[in-house]
Amino acid sequence: MFKSLFLKTLYDKRWFFVGWSLGTVALLALTAAFYPAIADSIGDLLSSIPPALASIVGDSTAYNTYVGYIGSAVYGSRAEMIFVPLAIILGLSLSVNEELSGRMYQLLAQPVSRAKIILQKWLAGFWLIVAIMTITLIAMVVVSIAIAETVPYSELIKVSLMSGLFTFMVFSLTFGMGIAFGRRSIAIIVPVVWVMGSLLLDSFATQIDWLKAVDWLSVHQYYSTATLIKEPIAVEDVLVLSGISLASFMLAVALFQRRDIRETE
């Protein structure tokens, strides 16, 4: 029916795409739609939070404008709550779950190289994330118009691009660990520990001086939507996130070539 594994993977994930698209749009669009009701009070409320938590919610003054609210609340804390699980679940479903279900063994029985199998699944994950981010961007434009708030399209596109790159990085890390080691525990622990550890590091670095020296380990040093609203996309951030994605893919290819994939685990 399909001429390539890439198209077959996209077809198999059609309901995943529909479900996560609806969920992402519902969460982020609803958060944006609440802005007119809380615009007058949210800035004062956030200004009273402890300094250790300020790094998580962002600059309280940013919430005084709709553009700042989009960067800090909508595509910031709320988006990360859904983008990280989306990326991890997608990465697991295209790697470890395929192996545990026996589908990977069946694929390897076909006249196709292991590297090609990994590449096509990796690219399918990329396009699924691109499609979800595009639909979310369109929804945000529609909501902004509906509540009569003006936000520069260039800012929305910029935040959407970096959110997509961040989500793809988490997906690639999960996918790469799953393909390389065939262990669900490793594929989950690595991205979760990094993302959650980054939140803790950012919080405590404001209070503990020596943690500032290792703050470069935090993913939020390379992905901060609140900062993106004020500044252009940093080339260094793009290179780091893209480099992690590519390194994860290359690790998967290198180690998968040596692994013995059995029909049943």
C-alpha positions as a Python dict, from the first residue, in 0.01 Angstrom:
ca = {
    (1, 'M'): (0, 0, 0),
    (2, 'F'): (286, 238, 83),
    (3, 'K'): (608, 268, -110),
    (4, 'S'): (815, 379, 188),
    (5, 'L'): (838, 321, 561),
    (6, 'F'): (824, 699, 605),
    (7, 'L'): (473, 723, 458),
    (8, 'K'): (364, 407, 640),
    (9, 'T'): (478, 555, 971),
    (10, 'L'): (290, 879, 907),
    (11, 'Y'): (-24, 680, 827),
    (12, 'D'): (11, 465, 1138),
    (13, 'K'): (45, 777, 1352),
    (14, 'R'): (-255, 958, 1206),
    (15, 'W'): (-463, 925, 1524),
    (16, 'F'): (-165, 1025, 1737),
    (17, 'F'): (-139, 1336, 1523),
    (18, 'V'): (-511, 1417, 1552),
    (19, 'G'): (-523, 1359, 1927),
    (20, 'W'): (-212, 1557, 2016),
    (21, 'S'): (-303, 1838, 1775),
    (22, 'L'): (-642, 1879, 1942),
    (23, 'G'): (-491, 1855, 2289),
    (24, 'T'): (-217, 2107, 2216),
    (25, 'V'): (-454, 2353, 2053),
    (26, 'A'): (-707, 2318, 2337),
    (27, 'L'): (-449, 2382, 2611),
    (28, 'L'): (-258, 2668, 2450),
    (29, 'A'): (-554, 2838, 2282),
    (30, 'L'): (-758, 2828, 2602),
    (31, 'T'): (-466, 2974, 2798),
    (32, 'A'): (-434, 3257, 2546),
    (33, 'A'): (-809, 3321, 2544),
    (34, 'F'): (-804, 3389, 2920),
    (35, 'Y'): (-569, 3685, 2883),
    (36, 'P'): (-833, 3964, 2866),
    (37, 'A'): (-988, 3840, 3191),
    (38, 'I'): (-661, 3832, 3387),
    (39, 'A'): (-460, 4106, 3214),
    (40, 'D'): (-512, 4361, 3491),
    (41, 'S'): (-414, 4138, 3781),
    (42, 'I'): (-166, 3872, 3667),
    (43, 'G'): (139, 4100, 3671),
    (44, 'D'): (81, 4209, 4033),
    (45, 'L'): (12, 3850, 4140),
    (46, 'L'): (334, 3714, 3989),
    (47, 'S'): (547, 3997, 4127),
    (48, 'S'): (491, 3861, 4479),
    (49, 'I'): (621, 3509, 4420),
    (50, 'P'): (954, 3396, 4577),
    (51, 'P'): (1272, 3456, 4372),
    (52, 'A'): (1335, 3080, 4348),
    (53, 'L'): (1013, 3038, 4154),
    (54, 'A'): (1053, 3351, 3943),
    (55, 'S'): (1286, 3170, 3703),
    (56, 'I'): (1009, 2922, 3627),
    (57, 'V'): (727, 3165, 3555),
    (58, 'G'): (954, 3429, 3403),
    (59, 'D'): (966, 3806, 3436),
    (60, 'S'): (639, 3923, 3592),
    (61, 'T'): (644, 4244, 3387),
    (62, 'A'): (627, 4038, 3067),
    (63, 'Y'): (271, 3940, 3152),
    (64, 'N'): (157, 4300, 3126),
    (65, 'T'): (142, 4271, 2747),
    (66, 'Y'): (-27, 4008, 2535),
    (67, 'V'): (294, 3937, 2343),
    (68, 'G'): (482, 3882, 2668),
    (69, 'Y'): (202, 3662, 2798),
    (70, 'I'): (223, 3447, 2484),
    (71, 'G'): (597, 3399, 2530),
    (72, 'S'): (598, 3343, 2906),
    (73, 'A'): (271, 3167, 2986),
    (74, 'V'): (134, 3015, 2666),
    (75, 'Y'): (448, 2896, 2486),
    (76, 'G'): (648, 2891, 2807),
    (77, 'S'): (527, 2692, 3107),
    (78, 'R'): (205, 2562, 2950),
    (79, 'A'): (362, 2449, 2623),
    (80, 'E'): (644, 2263, 2794),
    (81, 'M'): (386, 2066, 2992),
    (82, 'I'): (252, 1922, 2669),
    (83, 'F'): (548, 1933, 2428),
    (84, 'V'): (777, 1721, 2648),
    (85, 'P'): (526, 1434, 2697),
    (86, 'L'): (437, 1453, 2327),
    (87, 'A'): (802, 1415, 2225),
    (88, 'I'): (875, 1133, 2470),
    (89, 'I'): (565, 931, 2382),
    (90, 'L'): (633, 972, 2010),
    (91, 'G'): (997, 877, 2054),
    (92, 'L'): (906, 565, 2250),
    (93, 'S'): (638, 457, 2004),
    (94, 'L'): (881, 472, 1709),
    (95, 'S'): (1167, 296, 1887),
    (96, 'V'): (1130, 75, 2195),
    (97, 'N'): (762, -3, 2147),
    (98, 'E'): (828, -114, 1789),
    (99, 'E'): (1093, -353, 1915),
    (100, 'L'): (892, -492, 2206),
    (101, 'S'): (589, -553, 1984),
    (102, 'G'): (798, -748, 1731),
    (103, 'R'): (740, -504, 1446),
    (104, 'M'): (1106, -406, 1435),
    (105, 'Y'): (1205, -769, 1384),
    (106, 'Q'): (963, -793, 1091),
    (107, 'L'): (1107, -476, 937),
    (108, 'L'): (1460, -610, 962),
    (109, 'A'): (1351, -921, 774),
    (110, 'Q'): (1279, -697, 473),
    (111, 'P'): (1547, -597, 217),
    (112, 'V'): (1614, -259, 379),
    (113, 'S'): (1913, -144, 579),
    (114, 'R'): (1894, -70, 949),
    (115, 'A'): (2016, 285, 890),
    (116, 'K'): (1735, 348, 643),
    (117, 'I'): (1474, 218, 887),
    (118, 'I'): (1598, 454, 1157),
    (119, 'L'): (1622, 751, 920),
    (120, 'Q'): (1269, 714, 786),
    (121, 'K'): (1119, 678, 1134),
    (122, 'W'): (1320, 975, 1258),
    (123, 'L'): (1204, 1190, 966),
    (124, 'A'): (845, 1080, 1018),
    (125, 'G'): (869, 1199, 1378),
    (126, 'F'): (1008, 1530, 1253),
    (127, 'W'): (717, 1591, 1015),
    (128, 'L'): (458, 1496, 1275),
    (129, 'I'): (603, 1757, 1510),
    (130, 'V'): (617, 2017, 1230),
    (131, 'A'): (251, 1953, 1147),
    (132, 'I'): (139, 1981, 1510),
    (133, 'M'): (335, 2304, 1557),
    (134, 'T'): (186, 2450, 1238),
    (135, 'I'): (-170, 2374, 1346),
    (136, 'T'): (-98, 2523, 1689),
    (137, 'L'): (41, 2839, 1528),
    (138, 'I'): (-271, 2878, 1315),
    (139, 'A'): (-490, 2829, 1621),
    (140, 'M'): (-299, 3097, 1812),
    (141, 'V'): (-351, 3344, 1529),
    (142, 'V'): (-724, 3268, 1523),
    (143, 'V'): (-756, 3308, 1901),
    (144, 'S'): (-562, 3635, 1898),
    (145, 'I'): (-799, 3774, 1638),
    (146, 'A'): (-1103, 3644, 1828),
    (147, 'I'): (-1006, 3822, 2151),
    (148, 'A'): (-902, 4135, 1962),
    (149, 'E'): (-539, 4120, 2071),
    (150, 'T'): (-257, 4215, 1838),
    (151, 'V'): (55, 4003, 1824),
    (152, 'P'): (317, 4032, 1549),
    (153, 'Y'): (308, 3725, 1330),
    (154, 'S'): (687, 3730, 1318),
    (155, 'E'): (699, 3680, 1696),
    (156, 'L'): (456, 3388, 1685),
    (157, 'I'): (646, 3223, 1404),
    (158, 'K'): (976, 3271, 1587),
    (159, 'V'): (844, 3113, 1907),
    (160, 'S'): (677, 2831, 1713),
    (161, 'L'): (1000, 2748, 1530),
    (162, 'M'): (1203, 2723, 1849),
    (163, 'S'): (927, 2527, 2025),
    (164, 'G'): (928, 2284, 1735),
    (165, 'L'): (1307, 2254, 1746),
    (166, 'F'): (1299, 2195, 2123),
    (167, 'T'): (1026, 1931, 2088),
    (168, 'F'): (1216, 1758, 1810),
    (169, 'M'): (1529, 1756, 2025),
    (170, 'V'): (1344, 1581, 2310),
    (171, 'F'): (1191, 1339, 2058),
    (172, 'S'): (1533, 1267, 1902),
    (173, 'L'): (1688, 1209, 2243),
    (174, 'T'): (1412, 965, 2340),
    (175, 'F'): (1411, 797, 2000),
    (176, 'G'): (1790, 773, 1991),
    (177, 'M'): (1816, 619, 2338),
    (178, 'G'): (1539, 373, 2257),
    (179, 'I'): (1692, 261, 1929),
    (180, 'A'): (2047, 250, 2066),
    (181, 'F'): (1977, 50, 2382),
    (182, 'G'): (1632, -103, 2336),
    (183, 'R'): (1539, -15, 2695),
    (184, 'R'): (1227, 186, 2773),
    (185, 'S'): (1370, 294, 3109),
    (186, 'I'): (1677, 454, 2950),
    (187, 'A'): (1471, 621, 2677),
    (188, 'I'): (1244, 782, 2936),
    (189, 'I'): (1493, 866, 3211),
    (190, 'V'): (1745, 1056, 2996),
    (191, 'P'): (1509, 1328, 2858),
    (192, 'V'): (1298, 1350, 3175),
    (193, 'V'): (1598, 1393, 3405),
    (194, 'W'): (1744, 1660, 3178),
    (195, 'V'): (1424, 1862, 3143),
    (196, 'M'): (1320, 1835, 3510),
    (197, 'G'): (1678, 1884, 3624),
    (198, 'S'): (1693, 2202, 3417),
    (199, 'L'): (1392, 2342, 3602),
    (200, 'L'): (1556, 2273, 3937),
    (201, 'L'): (1890, 2410, 3821),
    (202, 'D'): (1731, 2733, 3699),
    (203, 'S'): (1543, 2775, 4027),
    (204, 'F'): (1837, 2717, 4260),
    (205, 'A'): (2097, 2895, 4044),
    (206, 'T'): (1937, 3226, 4141),
    (207, 'Q'): (2010, 3150, 4506),
    (208, 'I'): (2330, 2942, 4494),
    (209, 'D'): (2627, 3107, 4327),
    (210, 'W'): (2826, 2795, 4237),
    (211, 'L'): (2532, 2654, 4039),
    (212, 'K'): (2561, 2946, 3799),
    (213, 'A'): (2885, 2793, 3672),
    (214, 'V'): (2698, 2485, 3548),
    (215, 'D'): (2382, 2663, 3436),
    (216, 'W'): (2487, 2592, 3076),
    (217, 'L'): (2364, 2237, 3136),
    (218, 'S'): (2007, 2364, 3158),
    (219, 'V'): (1797, 2319, 2845),
    (220, 'H'): (1641, 2657, 2914),
    (221, 'Q'): (1971, 2822, 2832),
    (222, 'Y'): (1896, 2727, 2471),
    (223, 'Y'): (1517, 2736, 2476),
    (224, 'S'): (1342, 3028, 2645),
    (225, 'T'): (1028, 3154, 2475),
    (226, 'A'): (1008, 3452, 2710),
    (227, 'T'): (1346, 3568, 2583),
    (228, 'L'): (1251, 3502, 2222),
    (229, 'I'): (971, 3757, 2241),
    (230, 'K'): (1228, 4029, 2313),
    (231, 'E'): (1526, 3909, 2112),
    (232, 'P'): (1596, 3736, 1779),
    (233, 'I'): (1665, 3363, 1759),
    (234, 'A'): (2022, 3296, 1872),
    (235, 'V'): (2223, 3093, 1624),
    (236, 'E'): (2401, 2924, 1914),
    (237, 'D'): (2070, 2795, 2052),
    (238, 'V'): (1970, 2653, 1715),
    (239, 'L'): (2307, 2482, 1679),
    (240, 'V'): (2293, 2327, 2027),
    (241, 'L'): (1939, 2191, 1994),
    (242, 'S'): (2002, 2071, 1638),
    (243, 'G'): (2335, 1920, 1743),
    (244, 'I'): (2171, 1718, 2021),
    (245, 'S'): (1909, 1590, 1777),
    (246, 'L'): (2171, 1491, 1521),
    (247, 'A'): (2401, 1335, 1782),
    (248, 'S'): (2112, 1127, 1916),
    (249, 'F'): (2033, 1004, 1567),
    (250, 'M'): (2397, 917, 1492),
    (251, 'L'): (2429, 730, 1824),
    (252, 'A'): (2116, 533, 1738),
    (253, 'V'): (2254, 435, 1397),
    (254, 'A'): (2595, 338, 1535),
    (255, 'L'): (2470, 120, 1820),
    (256, 'F'): (2167, -27, 1642),
    (257, 'Q'): (2394, -180, 1378),
    (258, 'R'): (2550, -402, 1645),
    (259, 'R'): (2241, -499, 1837),
    (260, 'D'): (2075, -839, 1812),
    (261, 'I'): (1705, -776, 1756),
    (262, 'R'): (1501, -1082, 1846),
    (263, 'E'): (1147, -1169, 1744),
    (264, 'T'): (1031, -1159, 2105),
    (265, 'E'): (1182, -987, 2405),
}
